[in-house]
Amino acid sequence: MKSQRLSFENFDTAFITHGLDVIPDPDWSESGDAVYIFAVNHIPDAELPQARSQIEVFHHVIGSSSAKHIRSVWHPLIRTPNDIVADSPTSIYVSNDHYYRSGLMRAIEDLYFNAKWTDTIHLEFDLKTASDSAAGVKASVALDRMHNNNGLGHGRTPNEILVVSCIDGVTHIGDIGPAGNITLRESISVDSNVDNPFYFQDPYAQSSGADRSGFILPGLTRAIDLARTTRDPEGISAVMVWFSQPKAGGKAGAPTQWESRLLFEDDGSRIRSASAAVLVAIGPESEDGQAADGVRKAWLFVTGFQSKNIIAVKVDL
């Protein structure tokens, strides 16, 4: 239950980060484990009023105190990057959350449901021959005509991906095709906006006899208040975190019916805003992992784009 701040190796530029993803290094052969870290970086541009955003790729050996910068990735299709899903060290998906970068039209496209102008981009690149951020980068539109395409997440299988329409409170579940395209299959709707989704795979499903796997969907109680509170250091943004699971008794071949319950709620005094939440199971054999009535327990970690901290709270599964 301790965090560790990592130092950078081979990286000294501005780092104004946004969404990120972490995947295991499949080729790591030394002792211990290692991961790749992919992070959106909104680099300031002296010639433009907006950022020249790109993706930073880091490598980290778990337990060490640093993250080594491998390369930067840029392509003209990366316009307003929000979040990342990596399906390999050289293949990632990046969401553009807006078409307009600033001004009245940016606000209008948030509120107008038919402003389906955002997309998700598939990027492929080489880790070893990067002379600059654009070198060896191939890009294509994996999914377009989305309203406020925002958070992305890994699904239940390697080819399943989660794509969020943030303002609408909708998490779309899609499949990644052979050409890198995304085909949406079904959706989960909740009574708030939704940011970065997380799939919780219950590691004790078999041993406990009850599978508690599901989707963790964080959001804001009143997203409309952001325009008023976002520049107020003392402002608050109340949060809601949902836990969505398939309803029992669904028919084979029929569309999945989803049941969403409020897993955590706060008025903004403990955690200001929620844009990411992760669930970590507690073993049912542990006294802390199972209540007297047999209810399973887990740790829920929550943070947000306006948060000064991360909170951890024990919840019932």
C-alpha positions as CSV (number, residue, x, y, z in Angstrom):
1,M,0.0,0.0,0.0
2,K,2.9,2.4,-0.8
3,S,3.6,4.3,-3.9
4,Q,7.0,5.0,-5.3
5,R,8.0,8.0,-7.4
6,L,10.1,7.0,-10.4
7,S,12.9,9.1,-11.9
8,F,13.3,9.4,-15.6
9,E,16.2,8.1,-17.7
10,N,17.0,9.7,-21.0
11,F,14.1,12.1,-20.7
12,D,14.3,15.8,-19.9
13,T,11.5,17.4,-21.9
14,A,8.2,18.8,-20.7
15,F,5.8,16.1,-19.4
16,I,2.2,17.2,-19.2
17,T,0.5,13.9,-19.1
18,H,-3.0,12.6,-19.6
19,G,-4.1,9.0,-20.2
20,L,-1.7,6.1,-20.0
21,D,-1.4,2.3,-20.3
22,V,1.0,-0.3,-18.8
23,I,1.6,-3.7,-20.3
24,P,4.1,-6.5,-19.5
25,D,7.3,-6.7,-21.6
26,P,6.8,-10.0,-23.4
27,D,10.5,-10.3,-24.3
28,W,12.0,-9.6,-20.9
29,S,14.4,-12.4,-20.0
30,E,16.3,-11.1,-17.0
31,S,15.3,-11.6,-13.4
32,G,12.1,-10.0,-12.1
33,D,9.4,-8.4,-14.2
34,A,9.4,-5.5,-16.6
35,V,6.7,-3.3,-18.2
36,Y,6.2,-0.8,-21.0
37,I,4.5,2.5,-20.0
38,F,2.7,4.5,-22.7
39,A,1.7,8.1,-21.8
40,V,0.0,11.0,-23.6
41,N,2.2,14.1,-23.4
42,H,0.7,17.5,-24.2
43,I,3.9,19.3,-25.1
44,P,3.5,23.1,-25.2
45,D,4.0,24.5,-28.7
46,A,5.5,28.0,-29.0
47,E,4.0,28.5,-32.4
48,L,0.5,27.3,-31.6
49,P,-2.1,28.2,-28.9
50,Q,-2.5,24.5,-28.3
51,A,-0.2,21.6,-27.5
52,R,1.7,19.5,-30.0
53,S,0.7,16.3,-28.2
54,Q,2.5,13.0,-28.6
55,I,2.9,9.6,-26.9
56,E,5.9,8.8,-24.7
57,V,7.1,5.2,-24.4
58,F,9.0,4.2,-21.2
59,H,10.4,0.9,-20.0
60,H,10.4,0.0,-16.3
61,V,11.8,-2.9,-14.4
62,I,9.5,-3.5,-11.5
63,G,11.2,-2.8,-8.2
64,S,13.7,-0.3,-9.7
65,S,13.5,3.4,-9.0
66,S,13.4,4.7,-12.6
67,A,11.7,4.5,-16.0
68,K,13.8,4.6,-19.1
69,H,12.5,6.7,-22.1
70,I,12.5,4.6,-25.2
71,R,11.0,7.0,-27.8
72,S,8.3,9.5,-28.6
73,V,5.5,8.8,-31.1
74,W,3.8,11.5,-33.1
75,H,1.5,11.5,-36.2
76,P,-0.8,14.1,-37.7
77,L,-3.8,12.0,-36.8
78,I,-3.0,12.5,-33.1
79,R,-4.9,15.7,-32.5
80,T,-6.4,15.8,-29.0
81,P,-5.2,12.5,-27.5
82,N,-6.9,11.5,-24.3
83,D,-6.2,7.8,-23.5
84,I,-4.2,4.8,-24.7
85,V,-4.6,1.0,-24.9
86,A,-1.6,-0.9,-26.0
87,D,-1.9,-4.4,-27.5
88,S,1.8,-4.9,-27.9
89,P,5.0,-2.8,-27.3
90,T,4.8,-1.5,-30.9
91,S,1.0,-1.2,-31.4
92,I,-1.3,1.1,-29.5
93,Y,-4.8,2.7,-29.8
94,V,-5.2,6.4,-28.9
95,S,-8.5,8.3,-28.5
96,N,-9.0,11.9,-29.8
97,D,-11.6,13.3,-27.3
98,H,-12.5,16.5,-29.3
99,Y,-12.5,17.8,-32.8
100,Y,-12.1,21.4,-31.8
101,R,-9.2,22.3,-29.5
102,S,-10.7,25.4,-27.9
103,G,-13.5,28.0,-28.1
104,L,-17.2,27.8,-28.2
105,M,-17.4,24.9,-30.7
106,R,-15.4,22.7,-28.3
107,A,-18.1,23.3,-25.6
108,I,-20.9,22.8,-28.2
109,E,-19.5,19.4,-29.3
110,D,-19.6,18.2,-25.7
111,L,-23.3,19.0,-25.2
112,Y,-24.6,18.2,-28.7
113,F,-25.1,14.4,-28.9
114,N,-25.0,14.4,-32.7
115,A,-21.5,16.0,-32.8
116,K,-20.0,12.6,-33.6
117,W,-16.6,14.0,-34.7
118,T,-14.1,12.2,-32.5
119,D,-12.2,9.0,-33.2
120,T,-9.7,6.4,-32.1
121,I,-6.4,6.0,-33.9
122,H,-4.3,2.9,-34.3
123,L,-0.6,3.5,-34.3
124,E,2.2,1.1,-35.2
125,F,5.9,2.0,-34.8
126,D,9.4,0.7,-34.3
127,L,11.1,0.9,-30.9
128,K,14.7,0.6,-32.1
129,T,15.1,3.0,-35.1
130,A,13.4,6.2,-33.9
131,S,15.5,9.1,-35.2
132,D,12.6,11.4,-34.2
133,S,9.0,11.2,-33.0
134,A,7.5,10.7,-36.4
135,A,10.1,8.1,-37.7
136,G,8.6,4.8,-38.6
137,V,5.1,5.6,-37.4
138,K,2.1,4.2,-39.3
139,A,-1.4,5.4,-38.3
140,S,-5.0,4.6,-39.4
141,V,-8.4,5.5,-38.1
142,A,-9.6,2.4,-36.1
143,L,-13.0,3.9,-35.1
144,D,-14.7,7.1,-36.1
145,R,-18.0,9.0,-35.9
146,M,-18.0,8.9,-32.0
147,H,-19.4,11.5,-29.6
148,N,-16.8,12.6,-27.1
149,N,-14.6,9.5,-27.6
150,N,-12.6,9.6,-24.4
151,G,-11.3,6.8,-22.1
152,L,-10.1,3.5,-23.5
153,G,-9.7,0.2,-21.7
154,H,-8.7,-3.5,-22.1
155,G,-11.5,-5.9,-22.3
156,R,-12.1,-9.5,-21.2
157,T,-10.0,-11.0,-24.1
158,P,-6.9,-9.8,-26.0
159,N,-9.1,-8.6,-28.9
160,E,-11.8,-6.9,-26.9
161,I,-11.5,-3.1,-26.3
162,L,-13.5,-0.6,-24.3
163,V,-14.3,2.8,-25.8
164,V,-16.1,5.5,-23.8
165,S,-18.4,8.3,-24.9
166,C,-17.7,10.3,-21.8
167,I,-20.4,12.9,-21.6
168,D,-23.0,10.3,-22.6
169,G,-22.1,8.0,-19.8
170,V,-21.7,5.1,-22.3
171,T,-19.0,2.5,-22.4
172,H,-18.9,0.7,-25.7
173,I,-17.5,-2.8,-26.0
174,G,-15.8,-3.6,-29.3
175,D,-13.6,-6.1,-31.1
176,I,-10.3,-5.4,-32.7
177,G,-10.1,-6.7,-36.3
178,P,-7.2,-8.1,-38.2
179,A,-6.5,-4.7,-39.8
180,G,-6.5,-2.9,-36.5
181,N,-10.1,-1.6,-37.0
182,I,-12.6,-1.5,-34.1
183,T,-16.1,-2.9,-34.4
184,L,-18.5,-2.0,-31.6
185,R,-20.7,-4.8,-30.4
186,E,-22.6,-3.7,-27.2
187,S,-22.8,-0.9,-24.7
188,I,-23.1,-0.2,-20.9
189,S,-24.9,3.0,-19.8
190,V,-24.8,4.5,-16.3
191,D,-26.3,7.6,-14.6
192,S,-23.2,9.8,-14.8
193,N,-20.5,10.6,-17.2
194,V,-17.8,8.0,-17.6
195,D,-14.1,8.4,-18.0
196,N,-11.4,5.7,-18.1
197,P,-12.9,2.2,-17.8
198,F,-11.3,-0.8,-16.1
199,Y,-12.0,-4.5,-16.4
200,F,-11.7,-6.3,-13.1
201,Q,-11.0,-10.1,-13.7
202,D,-11.7,-11.9,-10.4
203,P,-8.6,-14.0,-9.6
204,Y,-10.6,-16.0,-7.0
205,A,-13.5,-16.9,-9.3
206,Q,-12.9,-20.6,-9.3
207,S,-11.6,-21.0,-5.7
208,S,-14.5,-19.0,-4.2
209,G,-17.1,-20.5,-6.4
210,A,-18.5,-17.1,-7.4
211,D,-17.1,-14.9,-10.2
212,R,-17.1,-11.2,-9.3
213,S,-15.5,-10.0,-12.5
214,G,-16.9,-6.8,-14.0
215,F,-16.3,-3.3,-15.4
216,I,-15.3,-0.4,-13.1
217,L,-16.6,2.9,-14.5
218,P,-15.6,6.1,-12.8
219,G,-17.4,9.4,-13.3
220,L,-18.7,12.7,-11.9
221,T,-22.0,13.3,-10.1
222,R,-22.5,16.6,-11.9
223,A,-20.1,17.0,-14.8
224,I,-22.0,20.2,-15.8
225,D,-20.5,22.0,-12.8
226,L,-16.9,21.6,-14.2
227,A,-17.2,24.9,-16.2
228,R,-17.8,26.7,-12.9
229,T,-15.4,24.8,-10.6
230,T,-12.5,23.8,-12.7
231,R,-10.4,26.9,-12.1
232,D,-11.4,27.2,-8.4
233,P,-8.6,25.8,-6.2
234,E,-11.3,25.2,-3.5
235,G,-13.9,23.8,-5.8
236,I,-15.2,20.3,-5.4
237,S,-16.3,17.7,-7.9
238,A,-18.4,14.9,-6.5
239,V,-17.7,11.4,-7.8
240,M,-19.4,8.2,-8.6
241,V,-17.8,4.8,-9.4
242,W,-20.0,2.1,-10.9
243,F,-19.5,-1.7,-11.0
244,S,-21.2,-3.3,-14.0
245,Q,-21.7,-7.0,-14.4
246,P,-23.9,-9.2,-16.8
247,K,-27.3,-9.9,-15.4
248,A,-27.8,-13.5,-14.3
249,G,-30.0,-15.7,-16.5
250,G,-29.2,-14.2,-19.9
251,K,-30.1,-16.3,-22.9
252,A,-27.3,-17.7,-25.1
253,G,-26.9,-15.7,-28.2
254,A,-29.0,-12.8,-26.9
255,P,-27.5,-9.3,-26.3
256,T,-26.0,-9.0,-22.8
257,Q,-28.1,-7.3,-20.2
258,W,-25.9,-5.3,-17.8
259,E,-26.6,-4.5,-14.2
260,S,-24.7,-1.5,-12.7
261,R,-24.5,-0.7,-9.0
262,L,-22.9,2.3,-7.3
263,L,-19.7,0.9,-5.8
264,F,-18.4,4.2,-4.3
265,E,-19.6,7.8,-4.0
266,D,-18.0,10.9,-2.5
267,D,-19.1,14.5,-2.3
268,G,-15.7,15.7,-3.4
269,S,-14.2,16.3,0.0
270,R,-12.2,13.1,0.1
271,I,-11.4,12.9,-3.6
272,R,-11.9,15.7,-6.1
273,S,-13.0,14.2,-9.4
274,A,-12.8,10.6,-10.5
275,S,-11.4,9.7,-13.9
276,A,-9.6,6.4,-13.1
277,A,-10.5,3.6,-10.7
278,V,-8.9,0.2,-10.2
279,L,-10.2,-2.8,-8.2
280,V,-7.7,-5.2,-6.5
281,A,-9.2,-8.4,-5.1
282,I,-8.5,-9.5,-1.5
283,G,-8.2,-13.3,-1.1
284,P,-11.4,-14.8,0.4
285,E,-9.3,-16.9,2.8
286,S,-8.1,-13.7,4.4
287,E,-10.0,-12.3,7.4
288,D,-10.0,-8.9,5.6
289,G,-11.2,-10.4,2.3
290,Q,-14.5,-11.9,3.4
291,A,-17.1,-10.5,5.8
292,A,-19.0,-12.6,8.3
293,D,-21.9,-12.9,5.9
294,G,-19.6,-14.3,3.2
295,V,-19.5,-11.2,1.1
296,R,-16.2,-10.9,-0.8
297,K,-14.0,-7.8,-0.3
298,A,-11.6,-5.8,-2.5
299,W,-9.6,-2.6,-2.5
300,L,-10.8,0.2,-4.8
301,F,-8.3,2.8,-5.8
302,V,-9.7,6.1,-7.2
303,T,-8.1,9.3,-8.5
304,G,-9.0,12.0,-11.0
305,F,-7.8,14.8,-13.2
306,Q,-8.3,17.4,-10.5
307,S,-7.2,15.1,-7.6
308,K,-4.4,15.9,-5.3
309,N,-4.2,12.3,-4.2
310,I,-5.3,8.7,-4.7
311,I,-7.7,7.2,-2.2
312,A,-8.1,3.5,-1.3
313,V,-11.3,2.1,0.1
314,K,-12.4,-1.4,0.9
315,V,-15.6,-2.4,-0.9
316,D,-18.0,-5.3,-1.0
317,L,-18.0,-7.3,-4.2
